[in-house]
Structure formats: structure tokens, C-alpha cells
Amino acid sequence: MADVSSPSATTLLKELRTEFKAIREYLPLAIGIDKQLLEIHPEIDRKKLRAALGMHTRSFRYMKGLQDGTQRFDLNGEPVGEVSAEQRALASKELSQRLQKIKEERKAAQLAQKAAEKSARVERERAEKLSQLVSKFSRK
């Protein structure tokens, strides 16, 4: 791994994805995977590692894998434990909430766009009427 004492959490996560199959494939990770990573790469800053793993484990793809998975995996992609029914249910609930939020944001954006289009149309019609009045009264 390159000099991991200085990269951002995002850069660190990219490097971890290239090096470790379980992270690259968004497999449900073994509990305590951060300790395993620090054993392999003690030069990694703990705070950046936590931030990188947090980004990874909160990602949509990881949550989907956790929701659908039954096994947890080590860094090499070997099964090392089980994903509990409770953990799958929590991942499913989180995904459902995220999808609902995305749906609501899209609906709000569509409504805002329609309102803007209506406002623009009303303004064009007003400008046209004003132009007609100006041309009608300026003929004299």
C-alpha cells in the first residue's frame, strides 16, 4: 500500500478496495475488520480508517449485500461468521428509508420544476399581453 499516513479517507478506501477482495466486492465484513486492517497496515491512521470503513459500510451496495447476505467475510473473501437476522433486518430498514427519501426528493424536485415552468409560462403570457397592449396603443 502507498503512504497511507496522509491520504484522505476516500483515497484510503480506494486503496483498500484495490487490495482486499471483501471490500472491493462489498461483502459483509467480519466484525472487528478494522483491527485486522491495522495489523496488516499499522501505518494507517485510525481515524481515517474508521472514516473510510464508515463510508464503505454505509454505502448502498454494502447495505444491499448485508441485507441479502448470510455470511460475513475476512479481507480475503473467506467466510468467518454469520450475518444475523437482526442485522439483515436493520440493513433492509435502512435501505427502505433511503429509497423513500430519494423518492420524496425526486417528487419535490419534480414539483419545483413544474412550478418553475408554470411561473415561466405565466410570465411569458404576461409579457406577450403587455407587448400587445404597447403595440395597440403606440399605433396612434
N, C-alpha and C positions, 0 to 999 in steps of 0.2 A: 504494500500500500504506500502511496506517496506520503509526503509530510502531512500527517493528519493532525498536527497540533494547531494548525492555523486555519483550515478551511471552515466555511460556514456549515451549518447543519445540513443544508441542502446538498452541498458539494460532498460532504461526508456520506450522506445517504446514497448518492450516486455511486460513490466508490464502493460502498458496502454491497450495493446491488450487483456491481460487476464482479465482486469477489465471492459472494455467497449465494448459492442456489436458492436457499429458502427465502431469502429476502428478495432476490430477483424474480422469483415465481410467486410472490405474495402468499406463501404458505403460512398457515397458522404457526406462529413461533413458539418454541418451548418457553415455559416460564423461567425467568432468570437469564434470558439470552444476552442481556447486557453484560452480565458477569463473564459469560463465555467470550464475548467480543473483547472485553478488557483483558482477559487472559491472553488472547491471541495478539492483541494490539494494545499493550499498556500505554502507548504514547497518545492514545485518543483522549481528548478532553471529555470528562464525564458529562458535563452539562451539554456539550454539543452532541454527544452520543444519545443522551436522553431526548434531546430535541429531535434528532434525526429519527430515532425509533418511534417517537410520538407522532411525527408526520407520517411515518410508514404505517403504523398500526391504526391511525385514524383515517387512512386513505379508503376510498370507496372499494377499490379492488381487494384490499386486505380484509375489510369488514365482510365483503361478499364471500371471500374464502373462509373466513371464520364462521359465518352463518351456515355455509354448506359443508364445512369440514367436520371430520370426526377425530382426526389425529393432529397432534402438534409435532413440529419438526425441529431438529437441530440445524445448525448452519449449513450442513452438507445436504440437507433434504431427507435425512433419515428420521423415521417416526420415533418419538421419545415419550409420548404421552397422549392423553385424550383431550378433546375439546368437550367440556361438559354441556349438557342440555341447557343449563342456565346461561353459559357463555354464548351459545348459539342463539338463544332467545334474546339476549341483550344486543347482540350484533344485528339480529333481524329487526328489533325495535329501533335501533339507531338508524339503520338503512331506511326503514319506513318513514321515520321522522325527516330524514334528509330529503327523500324523494318528495314528501309532502311539501316541504319548504321550497324546493325547486319548482314544484308545480304552482305554488302560490306566487312565487316571484315571477314566473313566466306569465301568469294570469294578470298580475299587477302591471307588468311591462306592456302586455297587450292592451289593457285598458288605458294606460297612459298614452300609448301610441295612437289609439283610436281617438282619444280626447284631443290630442295634438293635431291629428288630421282634421277633425271636426272644426277645431278652432281656426286652422289654416283655411279651410273651405269657407267658413263664415266670414273671415277677414277678406278673402278674395271676392266673395259676393258683395260685401260692403264696399270694397274698393271699386268694383265694377259699377255698382249703383251710383256711387259718388262721381265716377268718371262720366256716366251717362247724364247725370244732373249738370255737371260742369259743361259738357258739350251742348246740352239743350239750352242752357241759359247764356252761353257765350256766343251763340249764333246771331244775336241781335245786333 
